[in-house]
Amino acid sequence: MNIAVIGTGYVGLVAGSCFAEGGNDVICVDNNADKVAQLKEGAIPIYEPGLPELVERNMREERLSFTTDLPEAVRRSLVIFLAVGTPTTPSGAADLSAVFDVAAAIGKAMDRYKVIVTKSTVPVGTANKIREIVKKHTKQPFDVVSNPEFLKQGAAVEDFMKPDRVIVGADDPRPAEILRELYSPFVRTGNPVMIVDIQTAEIVKYAANAFLAARISFMNEIANLCEAVGADVDNVRKGLASDSRIGPAFLFPGVGYGGSCFPKDTRALIETGKENNYDMKILQAVHAVNVDQPRRFINKVLGHFKDLNGIRLAVWGLAFKPRTNDMRDAPAIPIIQAVLDGGGSIAAYDPEAMEEAKKIFGNRIQLFPNNYGCLEGADALLLVTEWQAFRNPNFERMKSLMSQPVIFDGRNIYDSENLRELGFTYYGVGKR
């Protein structure tokens, strides 16, 4: 098929590249000319394992191209995916201005039947609004479809190529069958393409992310209680995970969730409830616990040092999770900011998020080219993101570099007894 993907962020770039890998002719559109020029040169603006190779191969084989010319891309394509950003407004609602602007531009450019697909995460009711906007600008026939993405950053290519399920929200059989055909190469092992109504498709992505966020916040609440009563959250977690009704996924306590999905989508679902006169009590609590979790972590640091003035702290991990350079709503941000506000200094390292950290903090923190470099003279280490490279470090080397052998483990990746035997003072999450 001929496909246009509007927006070249995490979702758009991965979707466009994977559709091209499936044999389709794909045009990726972005209004940022510099970004498009970089993509044409093979420079990928995000860190996502496997994506550079996918882009390079499909550009070389002329199935994937990049442009700023949205009208031309629309005219050349049957299926048009909207993958533009939907950032959070101050109220918590999703900002749909970019979605609506693109919808109007598509309507103006249409020359025949099109299938317009929302790939961006949008609140229920958005497809109907898109339909009305497009109608104002064209007499051509078209259908609007909701096709939410379920991509984990750090594993997005694999998730797209081998999806657990594909959700297609459509009010007419014709666009539903077009999408089913488009996804057929990716579901050959039998995973379902679920055809549902548009409203269901629009809400299912929010529901999935909010449920996973709830598991994380629930486990953080249990970890906080474990600290209060002297229990060990690791054993509590194992007890929960062994229950077949619960399972092990998303039960690891820490310093809170971040990224482009969980915080934004949870708040947007809360706001959707308000707009429809329903109070989303559980999700309000999920959000509140997550906001508080980095604060609790920094309070442990304050409890140890009493005063951060003049204290030098090393930070391992800046991205909101491993295998990405994304720092949107990363727990590292409020943690670092609290240290700076308290008069402390930060020496930090992350395998992929250093450039993002420079944009956020500028020269207010020191960034080092490796994880050991930032330990020299540090009064403590704050482990914030559980990159694989941090899991089994040379503790003797660490101890020799640090002014004080103190570790605040925000992801519980270290053996507390082993570290104490080595002479470290250790603080975990949900630990005695």
PyMOL commands that set and color helices and strands:
alter all, ss='L'
color gray80, all
select helices_A, chain A and resi 10-21+33-40+51-60+70-76+97-109+126-137+156-161+173-186+198-229+233-241+262-275+281-305+332-341+354-364+373-375+388-390+395-401+416-421
alter helices_A, ss='H'
color red, helices_A
select strands_A, chain A and resi 2-6+25-29+64-67+79-82+114-118+142-146+166-169+193-196+312-316+345-349+366-367+380-383+406-409+425-427
alter strands_A, ss='S'
color yellow, strands_A
deselect
rebuild
show_as cartoon
